[in-house]
Structures are given as C-alpha cells and as structure tokens.
Amino acid sequence: MFSKQFLSTLCLVIASVIWGTAFVAQTTGMEFIGPLTFTNMRFLIGGVIVLPFALRELYKINSLKNKKKFTYIVLLTGLSLLLGTYLQQYALQYTKVGNAAFLTILYVPFVPIISRFFLKKKIHWSIWLSVSICLVGSYYLTLENSFEAQFADILVVACALFFALHCILIDEYFEIIDAPFTLASSQFLLCFIYSLPFMFIFENPTVVGIS
C-alpha cells in the first residue's frame, strides 16, 4: 500500500517527535539522579526491550562473512551514541532546553559535511538545501530562548558531532547487513556497559532515585 520510502520517512518523523518530547523527561530526571545514571538506565531499559527482536536476527549474523568489520562498527556506534547522549544529558543541567534542542540539531549539517569533506562521498544539492531549511526553522523555534554561549552549549555542540558520527556509522552498518534490531539492542547494551563503572565512580546512584 505504501512505498518503503514513505514508511521510512514516516518512521523518521515519529522518531523526531519521540526524541523531541524526551527532552522534558531528560530535564525532569535530573531532579532525582545524575546524568550518567540517567543515561545508563535509559539504555539498559532500551536494550532489554529490543533484545527479543534482535534474537530473531541471529541467523543473519551467523551467515555474515565480514564479522570483524561488523564488530568494530557496532562497538564504535555504541561509543558514539553514549558520548553524544551523555554530553547532551550533562549539559541539560546548565543550559536551557531550547538551546540544547537547537544545538543538538547541528548534527544534521555535520553529517553531510563529514561525509563530503572527510569520507569524500558525493552529496546531492537537495541535502544542502534541506539542511539550511532545517537550521533556519530550528532557530526560529527556539528564538524566544535567549541564547548565551557558555561551556554547556559547547558540550551540546560536541554531542551533535558524536550524533553525526553515529548516523554515519549506522549507514556503514547497513551496507554490511540489514539487521536493525541487532544494532539497536547492541548499541543500547554497549552504552549501558560502557557507562556502568563511571556511574559509580562519579555519581552516587540510589534505587529510590532511579525508581
């Protein structure tokens, strides 16, 4: 009934809505737990929820020829997602939600810039036009929030860079294998594992705070 392109676009729109509304939960969560604990717990929950779907794709992994490249990409994807998410979460303690939302969207132009000038990939002119419209629209959506450059905002720019790398790595992943649930669950659980020791080193998580 619907083309794959339409369904893909619809999924991206829904993902944007979910991600956008999640800023409220991210800000509220800081009243009870630290940014590392929040990040750790959200990825544990996400990884566990998606895991059953990922197990259904095991046959694709077993038949994969280049498992080494697959492993490297998954590990790097998890790391870039963790760094981007944590920097954003940490910065939300010190900057306004509007600032964080606008600066995070910088990953949109970062993706074609990195792809074109570092990976030497051809980028269609329509992508640059779309990026420009996205940035202008995002700016006007956050115009009422006075933007003052500060260290927290710089961290959000850094988070946008890691989110851009994350998008590029996902593209590389799907050139190897079509197993979306495996990637989702793997990167979420890797984020949980990567951040677990630091959560106890730099923060004092409690069961009450997490609940």
C-alpha positions as CSV (number, residue, x, y, z in Angstrom):
1,M,0.0,0.0,0.0
2,F,2.8,2.4,1.0
3,S,6.2,2.6,-0.5
4,K,9.3,1.9,1.5
5,Q,10.5,5.5,1.1
6,F,7.2,6.8,2.6
7,L,7.3,4.4,5.5
8,S,11.0,5.2,6.2
9,T,10.2,9.0,6.2
10,L,7.2,8.4,8.5
11,C,9.4,6.4,10.9
12,L,12.0,9.3,10.9
13,V,9.2,11.8,11.7
14,I,7.9,9.6,14.6
15,A,11.5,9.2,15.9
16,S,11.9,13.0,15.8
17,V,8.7,13.5,17.8
18,I,9.8,10.9,20.4
19,W,13.3,12.4,20.6
20,G,11.9,16.0,20.9
21,T,9.4,15.2,23.7
22,A,12.1,13.2,25.5
23,F,13.9,16.5,26.4
24,V,11.2,17.1,29.0
25,A,11.8,13.7,30.7
26,Q,15.6,14.2,30.5
27,T,15.4,17.6,32.3
28,T,12.9,16.2,34.9
29,G,15.1,13.2,35.5
30,M,18.0,15.4,36.7
31,E,16.0,16.2,39.8
32,F,16.5,12.7,41.1
33,I,19.6,11.2,39.5
34,G,22.8,12.3,37.8
35,P,23.3,12.4,34.1
36,L,25.4,9.2,34.0
37,T,22.9,7.3,36.0
38,F,20.0,8.6,33.8
39,T,21.9,7.7,30.6
40,N,22.9,4.3,32.0
41,M,19.4,3.3,33.0
42,R,17.7,4.5,29.8
43,F,20.0,2.4,27.7
44,L,19.6,-0.6,29.9
45,I,15.8,-0.4,29.5
46,G,16.0,0.2,25.8
47,G,18.5,-2.6,25.2
48,V,16.3,-5.2,27.1
49,I,13.1,-4.2,25.4
50,V,14.6,-4.5,21.9
51,L,16.7,-7.7,22.7
52,P,13.9,-10.2,21.9
53,F,13.5,-8.7,18.4
54,A,17.3,-8.8,17.9
55,L,17.5,-12.5,18.8
56,R,15.3,-13.2,15.7
57,E,18.0,-11.8,13.5
58,L,20.8,-14.1,14.8
59,Y,20.7,-16.1,11.6
60,K,21.8,-13.0,9.6
61,I,24.8,-12.5,12.0
62,N,25.8,-16.2,11.7
63,S,25.9,-16.0,7.9
64,L,27.8,-12.8,7.8
65,K,31.2,-13.0,6.2
66,N,33.0,-9.9,7.4
67,K,32.3,-10.3,11.2
68,K,35.3,-8.3,12.1
69,K,34.2,-5.1,10.4
70,F,30.7,-5.7,11.8
71,T,32.0,-5.9,15.3
72,Y,34.1,-2.7,15.0
73,I,31.2,-0.7,13.7
74,V,28.8,-1.9,16.4
75,L,31.4,-1.1,19.1
76,L,32.0,2.4,17.7
77,T,28.3,3.0,17.2
78,G,27.7,2.3,20.8
79,L,30.5,4.5,21.9
80,S,29.5,7.5,19.8
81,L,25.9,7.2,20.9
82,L,27.0,7.1,24.6
83,L,29.2,10.1,24.2
84,G,26.6,12.1,22.3
85,T,23.8,11.2,24.8
86,Y,25.8,11.8,27.9
87,L,27.2,15.2,26.8
88,Q,23.7,16.3,26.0
89,Q,22.3,15.0,29.3
90,Y,25.1,16.6,31.3
91,A,24.7,20.0,29.5
92,L,21.0,20.0,30.2
93,Q,21.8,20.7,33.9
94,Y,23.3,24.0,32.9
95,T,21.7,25.2,29.7
96,K,18.2,25.9,28.6
97,V,16.2,23.1,26.8
98,G,15.7,25.5,23.8
99,N,19.4,26.0,23.5
100,A,20.1,22.3,23.8
101,A,17.4,21.4,21.2
102,F,18.8,23.9,18.7
103,L,22.4,23.0,19.1
104,T,21.8,19.2,19.0
105,I,20.2,19.7,15.6
106,L,23.7,20.8,14.4
107,Y,24.2,17.0,13.8
108,V,22.1,17.5,10.7
109,P,24.7,19.6,8.8
110,F,27.6,17.8,10.4
111,V,26.5,14.5,8.7
112,P,26.9,15.8,5.1
113,I,29.9,17.9,6.0
114,I,31.8,14.9,7.4
115,S,30.6,12.7,4.6
116,R,31.7,15.1,1.9
117,F,34.9,16.5,3.1
118,F,36.3,13.6,5.2
119,L,34.8,10.5,3.6
120,K,34.8,12.0,0.1
121,K,31.2,11.0,-0.6
122,K,29.0,12.9,-3.1
123,I,26.2,14.8,-1.6
124,H,23.1,15.8,-3.6
125,W,22.4,19.6,-3.7
126,S,18.9,18.9,-2.2
127,I,20.6,17.7,1.0
128,W,22.3,21.1,1.5
129,L,19.0,22.9,0.8
130,S,17.2,20.7,3.3
131,V,19.9,21.2,5.9
132,S,19.7,25.0,5.5
133,I,15.9,24.9,5.9
134,C,16.2,22.7,9.0
135,L,18.6,25.1,10.7
136,V,16.6,28.2,9.9
137,G,13.4,26.5,11.2
138,S,15.1,25.3,14.3
139,Y,16.5,28.7,15.1
140,Y,13.0,30.3,14.9
141,L,11.5,27.6,17.0
142,T,14.0,28.4,19.8
143,L,14.1,32.2,19.2
144,E,12.3,33.0,22.4
145,N,15.0,31.4,24.5
146,S,17.9,33.9,24.9
147,F,21.0,32.2,23.6
148,E,24.1,32.8,25.6
149,A,27.2,30.9,24.6
150,Q,28.6,29.1,27.6
151,F,30.5,25.9,28.3
152,A,27.4,23.8,28.5
153,D,26.4,24.9,25.0
154,I,29.8,23.9,23.7
155,L,29.2,20.5,25.1
156,V,26.0,20.2,23.2
157,V,27.8,21.1,20.0
158,A,30.2,18.3,20.8
159,C,27.3,16.0,21.4
160,A,25.9,16.9,18.0
161,L,29.3,15.9,16.4
162,F,29.1,12.5,18.1
163,F,25.4,12.1,17.0
164,A,26.6,12.9,13.4
165,L,29.3,10.2,13.6
166,H,26.6,7.8,15.0
167,C,24.5,8.4,11.9
168,I,27.4,7.8,9.6
169,L,28.3,4.6,11.4
170,I,24.7,3.4,11.1
171,D,24.9,4.0,7.3
172,E,28.1,1.9,7.2
173,Y,26.4,-0.8,9.2
174,F,23.5,-1.2,6.8
175,E,26.0,-1.5,3.9
176,I,27.1,-4.7,5.6
177,I,23.9,-6.2,7.0
178,D,20.2,-5.5,7.3
179,A,19.6,-6.2,11.0
180,P,18.2,-3.0,12.6
181,F,17.1,-4.6,15.9
182,T,20.5,-6.2,16.4
183,L,22.1,-2.8,16.0
184,A,19.6,-1.1,18.3
185,S,19.9,-3.6,21.1
186,S,23.7,-4.0,20.8
187,Q,24.4,-0.3,20.9
188,F,22.0,0.3,23.8
189,L,23.5,-2.5,25.9
190,L,27.0,-1.4,25.0
191,C,26.1,2.1,26.2
192,F,25.0,0.5,29.5
193,I,28.2,-1.4,29.8
194,Y,30.5,1.5,28.9
195,S,28.9,3.9,31.4
196,L,28.3,1.4,34.3
197,P,31.7,1.8,36.0
198,F,31.8,5.6,35.6
199,M,28.3,5.9,37.0
200,F,29.6,4.5,40.4
201,I,32.9,6.4,40.2
202,F,31.4,9.9,39.5
203,E,27.9,9.6,41.0
204,N,26.1,8.0,43.9
205,P,23.1,6.2,42.3
206,T,20.3,5.0,44.6
207,V,17.4,2.6,43.9
208,V,15.0,5.3,45.2
209,G,16.4,7.9,42.8
210,I,16.3,5.6,39.8
211,S,12.7,4.4,40.6
